[in-house]
Amino acid sequence: RRGDRLYPHGGTVNYVLKTICNNRQAQMVLLDTGLIITPWHPIRLNGTTWMLPCS
């Protein structure tokens, strides 16, 4: 949600994007940290390397 603090670096959520999906369903992945995102949302692994969860 907007205003949430991000762990571990203390950033703050500024925007939340809502996307319209077919049949109101979207494929999601659950990361070890508990974060649930789409497989195509870029994440930074170990603070250095950018990757997509689907790879």
WOPEDA-V306820 format. One line per field, one symbol per residue. burial: 1 if it has 9 or more other C-alpha atoms within 8 Angstrom, else 0. Layout:
burial=???
//
This chain:
burial=0000010000011000000000000000100000000110000100000011100
//
